[in-house]
Amino acid sequence: MANKLTLTEVKKINKKFDEKKRVELPDGNHVFIYPNFSKKDVMNLLGETFTEFAENQKAFKKINMTDWATFALLYKFADLGIPSVFNKKVLAFDELLRYDHYEDIISAYPVESIKLYEEMMKKFQRNMNTLIDSKEEGMLDKLQERVEKMIEEEEKNEELQ
């Protein structure tokens, strides 16, 4: 028989999003990651990524978006001390991509978390592609509205669950 869901129980369940996991790397270093992603955190990360894109379109022409999406995962879900200021974040991005054990950090995340991130990123990428391909006046504002609506919908879905 199922237990009655209460706010107290929801808080207990949600503690998994605050749990850290220590990942030992082959070079003797370690990093702490947050292996469980909430949809809300992923949507906030995607919203932040969109804002960065909108404000720094020239810089993003030189950045592989798949690499940036993976880096954003580390920015949000690892304790690497990555700065939040865009220019400094780009420098950290370049350094991490050159790090021999970058892939080892990424592979430490559970498959379920990566799948959630990929699914939500695909939705986001479709919207980004619309922006990039469109010459329509005001498309940036329309895309911003879409992203905000996606965030609201995900938050409502989380509240219902």
C-alpha positions in Angstrom: 0.0 0.0 0.0 1.3 3.4 -0.9 2.1 6.1 1.7 0.4 9.4 1.7 2.6 12.0 0.2 3.3 15.0 2.5 5.5 18.0 2.2 7.8 16.5 4.7 8.2 13.4 2.6 8.8 15.5 -0.5 11.6 17.3 1.3 13.2 14.0 2.2 13.0 12.8 -1.3 14.4 16.1 -2.7 17.5 15.8 -0.4 19.0 13.6 -3.1 19.5 16.8 -5.2 21.9 18.2 -2.5 24.0 15.1 -2.1 27.6 15.2 -3.3 29.6 12.3 -4.6 33.4 12.3 -4.5 35.0 11.2 -7.8 38.6 10.1 -7.8 40.5 10.9 -11.0 43.4 8.8 -12.4 45.9 11.7 -11.9 45.3 11.6 -8.1 42.9 14.5 -8.0 39.3 14.3 -7.0 36.2 16.4 -7.6 32.8 16.5 -5.9 29.8 16.2 -8.2 26.0 16.5 -7.6 24.9 13.3 -9.4 21.2 13.9 -9.2 19.6 16.6 -11.3 16.3 18.2 -10.7 14.3 19.4 -13.7 14.1 22.8 -12.1 17.9 23.1 -11.8 18.3 21.9 -15.4 15.7 24.5 -16.6 17.4 27.2 -14.7 20.8 26.2 -16.2 19.3 26.3 -19.7 17.7 29.7 -19.0 21.1 31.0 -17.9 22.7 29.5 -20.9 20.1 31.2 -23.2 20.8 34.6 -21.5 24.5 34.1 -22.0 23.9 33.2 -25.7 21.7 36.3 -26.2 24.2 38.6 -24.6 27.3 37.1 -26.2 26.3 35.8 -29.7 29.6 36.7 -31.3 31.5 34.6 -28.7 29.2 31.6 -29.2 30.0 31.6 -33.0 33.4 30.3 -32.0 32.2 27.8 -29.3 30.9 24.3 -30.1 27.5 24.2 -28.5 27.7 20.5 -27.6 31.0 21.1 -25.7 29.4 24.1 -24.0 26.4 22.1 -23.0 28.6 19.5 -21.4 30.7 22.2 -19.7 27.5 23.8 -18.4 26.6 20.5 -16.7 29.9 20.7 -14.8 29.3 24.4 -14.0 26.0 23.6 -12.4 26.5 20.1 -11.0 30.2 20.0 -9.9 32.3 21.8 -7.3 35.0 23.0 -9.6 34.8 26.7 -8.7 33.9 27.8 -12.2 33.3 31.6 -12.2 29.8 32.9 -13.2 31.2 35.9 -15.1 30.9 34.9 -18.8 34.5 35.9 -19.9 36.0 34.0 -17.0 33.6 31.1 -17.6 34.9 30.8 -21.2 38.5 30.7 -20.0 37.5 27.9 -17.5 35.7 26.1 -20.4 38.9 26.2 -22.5 41.0 24.9 -19.6 38.6 22.0 -18.8 38.4 20.9 -22.4 42.2 20.5 -22.4 42.2 18.6 -19.1 43.2 14.9 -19.6 40.5 13.6 -17.3 37.6 15.8 -18.4 35.8 12.8 -19.8 36.3 10.9 -16.5 34.4 13.6 -14.7 31.5 13.6 -17.2 31.3 9.8 -17.1 30.9 9.8 -13.3 27.3 11.1 -13.6 24.5 8.5 -13.5 23.0 7.6 -16.9 19.6 8.7 -15.7 20.8 12.2 -14.9 22.6 12.5 -18.2 19.5 11.3 -20.1 17.3 13.9 -18.3 19.8 16.6 -19.1 20.0 15.5 -22.8 16.2 15.4 -23.2 15.8 18.9 -21.8 18.8 20.2 -23.8 17.3 18.8 -27.0 14.1 20.9 -26.4 16.3 23.9 -25.6 18.4 23.3 -28.7 15.4 23.3 -31.0 14.5 26.7 -29.7 18.1 27.9 -30.1 18.2 26.6 -33.7 15.0 28.6 -34.4 16.8 31.7 -33.2 20.0 31.1 -35.2 18.1 30.2 -38.4 15.6 33.1 -38.2 16.1 36.5 -39.6 12.7 37.6 -38.2 12.7 40.9 -36.2 12.1 40.3 -32.5 12.9 36.6 -32.6 15.2 36.9 -29.6 12.4 38.2 -27.5 10.0 35.5 -28.7 12.6 32.8 -27.9 13.1 34.3 -24.5 9.4 34.0 -23.9 9.4 30.4 -25.0 12.3 29.5 -22.6 10.5 31.3 -19.8 7.3 29.4 -20.6 9.2 26.1 -20.6 10.7 26.9 -17.2 7.2 27.7 -15.9 5.8 24.5 -17.3 8.5 22.3 -15.8 8.0 24.0 -12.4 4.3 23.3 -12.6 4.9 19.7 -13.6 7.3 19.3 -10.6 4.7 20.8 -8.2 2.1 18.3 -9.5 4.3 15.3 -9.0 
